[in-house]
Amino acid sequence: MKFTKEYLYQKYVVEGLSAEAIAKNVGCSRDQVKGKLRRYGIRKKPFKVGNELYDNREWLYNQYVKLEKGYTVIASELGVSYSTILSRILYFGWELRGHNEIDKGAPRRGAKHKESSLLKIKKSRVKKRINTSCTYCHKEFEIVLSAFHKSERNFCNQTCFRSFLKDNRVITEDITNSAAYKEWRLKVYKRDGYRCKMPGCYSQSRDIAAHHIYPKKTYPELKFEVSNGITLCKTCHEKTYGKEEQFIKMLVRVVQRMND
């Protein structure tokens, strides 16, 4: 059911239903009904204009229509609720501007900030920082506190980071031509029927590889354990490059189900 102005007026004013009763009939929340009633300016009691500044038709016309201020902007300037200004706009019969046109404050048009405002802006942009030492060169430097807590190792620049990786690079032994590796690979292929066992992959390709579930670089003691191997097609094997740790739990469960 669409919240048309005519429908809500009929139910709320003519039939005298409450916002909660209308919400139950339509199948929505009471706040949604109240919001629409407020936006359409539908009231059970007649609206009365007082003697406040915002009750002055000419003044409000100048602010809302000529200066094109949003009703929430006007309300904020006067220190009243936005519904107070909205109700006057609807009462005076002016067209309510759409979401993209409302609440756009007047542009600054080149006006400069005050010194006090600039100081507030600068303080808001200064993040909490801490002094620490570089893991590689041990030089002290300043770092954002959140970044400091993200990693156990912190580097003063990219050069130190690359140098650390180079010095601590783990060079793995090439076992692909060994007899033990070929025997391990054959056992993995036979167990898996020479087909890819990645969940969700139904490839029948013979272009396959025996993948180490626990990387042989990190777990060299498991490199020839058949339970640490699984058959993957070329496409699925490429998906694991550099992200082997993310696939461990899933692939271990696949092998366990095959062994059960």
C-alpha positions as CSV (number, residue, x, y, z in Angstrom):
1,M,0.0,0.0,0.0
2,K,1.4,3.4,-1.0
3,F,1.4,6.2,1.5
4,T,-0.6,8.6,-0.6
5,K,-1.7,11.9,0.9
6,E,-5.4,11.1,0.2
7,Y,-5.2,7.6,1.7
8,L,-3.6,8.9,4.9
9,Y,-6.1,11.8,5.2
10,Q,-9.0,9.4,4.8
11,K,-7.7,7.0,7.5
12,Y,-6.2,9.5,10.0
13,V,-8.6,12.5,9.8
14,V,-11.9,11.2,8.3
15,E,-12.0,7.7,9.9
16,G,-10.1,8.9,13.0
17,L,-7.6,5.9,13.1
18,S,-4.4,6.2,15.1
19,A,-1.0,6.1,13.5
20,E,-0.5,2.7,15.1
21,A,-3.8,1.3,13.7
22,I,-2.9,2.5,10.2
23,A,0.6,0.9,10.6
24,K,-1.0,-2.5,11.4
25,N,-3.4,-2.3,8.5
26,V,-0.6,-1.4,6.0
27,G,2.1,-3.7,7.6
28,C,4.7,-1.1,8.5
29,S,6.0,0.7,11.6
30,R,4.2,3.5,13.5
31,D,7.2,5.8,12.9
32,Q,6.9,5.4,9.2
33,V,3.2,6.4,9.3
34,K,4.0,9.4,11.6
35,G,6.8,10.5,9.3
36,K,4.5,10.5,6.3
37,L,1.8,12.4,8.2
38,R,4.3,15.0,9.2
39,R,5.6,15.3,5.7
40,Y,2.2,15.7,4.2
41,G,1.1,18.1,7.0
42,I,-1.9,16.0,7.9
43,R,-3.4,16.9,11.3
44,K,-6.5,16.1,13.2
45,K,-6.6,19.5,14.9
46,P,-6.5,22.7,12.8
47,F,-3.0,24.3,12.7
48,K,-2.7,27.6,14.6
49,V,0.0,30.2,13.7
50,G,1.5,32.0,16.7
51,N,3.6,35.2,17.1
52,E,7.1,33.7,16.7
53,L,9.5,34.8,14.0
54,Y,9.0,31.6,12.0
55,D,5.2,32.3,12.1
56,N,5.8,35.4,9.9
57,R,4.9,34.4,6.4
58,E,7.0,37.0,4.7
59,W,10.1,36.2,6.7
60,L,9.8,32.4,6.2
61,Y,9.1,32.9,2.5
62,N,12.4,34.9,2.2
63,Q,14.4,32.2,4.0
64,Y,12.9,29.1,2.4
65,V,11.9,30.2,-1.1
66,K,14.2,33.1,-2.0
67,L,17.3,32.1,-0.1
68,E,16.6,28.4,-0.7
69,K,17.5,27.3,2.7
70,G,16.5,23.8,3.9
71,Y,13.9,23.6,6.6
72,T,16.4,21.8,9.0
73,V,18.9,24.6,8.4
74,I,16.3,27.2,9.3
75,A,15.3,25.2,12.4
76,S,19.0,24.9,13.4
77,E,19.5,28.6,13.1
78,L,16.4,29.3,15.3
79,G,17.0,26.5,17.8
80,V,13.7,24.8,17.2
81,S,12.8,21.3,15.8
82,Y,12.7,20.8,12.1
83,S,9.0,19.7,12.3
84,T,8.1,23.2,13.6
85,I,9.4,24.8,10.4
86,L,8.1,22.0,8.2
87,S,4.6,22.4,9.5
88,R,4.6,26.1,8.7
89,I,5.9,25.5,5.1
90,L,3.1,23.0,4.5
91,Y,0.5,25.3,6.1
92,F,1.5,28.2,3.9
93,G,1.2,26.0,0.9
94,W,4.7,26.1,-0.5
95,E,6.1,23.2,-2.4
96,L,8.3,20.9,-0.4
97,R,11.7,20.5,-2.1
98,G,13.0,17.0,-2.7
99,H,15.8,15.3,-0.8
100,N,18.5,16.4,-3.2
101,E,17.5,20.1,-2.9
102,I,16.9,20.4,0.9
103,D,19.2,21.1,3.8
104,K,21.9,22.6,1.6
105,G,23.3,25.4,3.6
106,A,24.3,28.6,1.8
107,P,27.7,28.2,0.2
108,R,30.7,30.0,1.8
109,R,31.5,31.8,-1.4
110,G,35.2,32.2,-0.6
111,A,34.7,33.2,3.0
112,K,37.8,32.3,5.2
113,H,37.7,30.4,8.4
114,K,38.4,32.1,11.7
115,E,41.7,31.3,13.4
116,S,39.8,29.5,16.2
117,S,38.0,27.4,13.6
118,L,41.3,26.5,11.8
119,L,42.8,25.3,15.1
120,K,39.8,23.1,15.7
121,I,40.1,21.6,12.2
122,K,43.8,21.0,12.7
123,K,43.2,19.2,16.1
124,S,40.6,17.0,14.6
125,R,42.9,15.9,11.8
126,V,45.9,15.1,14.1
127,K,45.8,11.4,14.8
128,K,47.3,9.8,17.9
129,R,50.9,9.0,17.2
130,I,53.7,7.1,19.0
131,N,57.5,6.9,18.8
132,T,58.9,3.4,18.0
133,S,62.0,1.9,16.4
134,C,62.4,0.4,13.0
135,T,62.6,-3.4,13.0
136,Y,65.4,-3.4,10.4
137,C,67.6,-0.3,11.0
138,H,66.5,0.4,14.6
139,K,66.1,4.1,13.8
140,E,63.4,5.9,15.9
141,F,60.4,7.3,14.0
142,E,56.9,8.4,14.6
143,I,53.9,6.2,13.6
144,V,50.2,6.3,13.9
145,L,49.1,4.4,17.0
146,S,46.5,2.3,15.1
147,A,49.2,1.2,12.6
148,F,51.6,0.4,15.5
149,H,49.1,-2.1,17.0
150,K,48.3,-3.7,13.6
151,S,51.8,-5.4,13.2
152,E,54.5,-6.7,15.4
153,R,57.1,-5.3,13.1
154,N,57.2,-1.6,12.0
155,F,59.5,-0.1,9.4
156,C,60.5,3.5,8.9
157,N,60.3,3.3,5.1
158,Q,59.8,0.9,2.2
159,T,63.6,0.4,1.8
160,C,63.9,-1.1,5.2
161,F,60.9,-3.2,4.7
162,R,62.2,-4.7,1.4
163,S,65.7,-5.2,3.0
164,F,64.1,-7.1,5.9
165,L,62.2,-9.4,3.5
166,K,65.4,-10.0,1.5
167,D,67.5,-10.8,4.5
168,N,64.8,-13.1,6.0
169,R,63.7,-14.8,2.8
170,V,63.1,-18.5,3.3
171,I,64.5,-20.5,0.3
172,T,62.8,-23.8,0.0
173,E,64.4,-26.9,-1.4
174,D,63.2,-27.8,-4.9
175,I,61.8,-31.3,-4.4
176,T,59.7,-31.6,-7.5
177,N,62.3,-33.8,-9.3
178,S,62.9,-36.1,-6.3
179,A,61.6,-39.7,-6.3
180,A,59.9,-39.2,-2.9
181,Y,57.9,-36.2,-4.3
182,K,56.8,-38.1,-7.4
183,E,55.7,-41.0,-5.3
184,W,53.8,-38.7,-2.9
185,R,52.1,-36.9,-5.9
186,L,51.0,-40.2,-7.4
187,K,49.4,-41.4,-4.2
188,V,47.5,-38.1,-3.9
189,Y,46.3,-38.4,-7.5
190,K,45.1,-42.0,-7.1
191,R,43.3,-41.2,-3.8
192,D,41.5,-38.2,-5.5
193,G,40.7,-40.1,-8.8
194,Y,42.8,-37.6,-10.8
195,R,40.1,-34.9,-10.4
196,C,40.1,-31.5,-8.7
197,K,38.7,-31.7,-5.2
198,M,38.3,-27.9,-4.5
199,P,34.8,-27.4,-3.1
200,G,32.5,-26.0,-5.8
201,C,34.7,-26.9,-8.7
202,Y,33.4,-29.6,-11.1
203,S,36.3,-29.4,-13.6
204,Q,37.1,-32.7,-15.4
205,S,40.4,-31.4,-16.6
206,R,43.5,-33.6,-16.5
207,D,45.7,-30.5,-16.1
208,I,46.1,-31.1,-12.4
209,A,48.6,-30.5,-9.6
210,A,49.2,-32.0,-6.2
211,H,48.8,-29.1,-3.7
212,H,50.4,-29.1,-0.3
213,I,47.6,-28.1,2.1
214,Y,50.1,-27.0,4.8
215,P,52.8,-25.2,2.8
216,K,56.0,-27.2,2.6
217,K,58.0,-24.0,3.3
218,T,56.3,-23.5,6.7
219,Y,55.7,-27.2,7.5
220,P,58.6,-29.1,5.9
221,E,58.0,-32.2,8.1
222,L,54.6,-32.7,6.3
223,K,55.8,-32.3,2.8
224,F,55.5,-36.1,2.0
225,E,52.4,-36.8,4.1
226,V,49.6,-38.0,1.8
227,S,47.0,-36.4,4.1
228,N,48.7,-33.1,3.5
229,G,48.1,-33.3,-0.2
230,I,45.0,-32.6,-2.4
231,T,44.5,-32.6,-6.1
232,L,43.6,-29.3,-7.7
233,C,43.0,-28.2,-11.3
234,K,45.3,-25.5,-12.7
235,T,42.7,-22.8,-12.2
236,C,42.0,-23.7,-8.5
237,H,45.7,-24.1,-7.8
238,E,46.4,-20.6,-9.1
239,K,43.7,-19.3,-6.7
240,T,45.8,-20.5,-3.7
241,Y,49.0,-18.7,-4.7
242,G,50.1,-16.4,-1.9
243,K,47.0,-17.3,0.1
244,E,47.7,-20.8,1.1
245,E,46.9,-20.2,4.8
246,Q,43.4,-19.1,3.9
247,F,42.6,-22.5,2.3
248,I,44.0,-24.8,5.0
249,K,40.9,-25.4,7.1
250,M,38.6,-25.9,4.2
251,L,40.9,-28.4,2.3
252,V,41.7,-30.3,5.5
253,R,38.0,-30.9,6.0
254,V,37.7,-32.2,2.4
255,V,40.5,-34.7,2.9
256,Q,39.0,-35.8,6.3
257,R,35.7,-36.5,4.6
258,M,37.4,-38.6,1.9
259,N,39.2,-40.7,4.6
260,D,36.0,-41.3,6.7
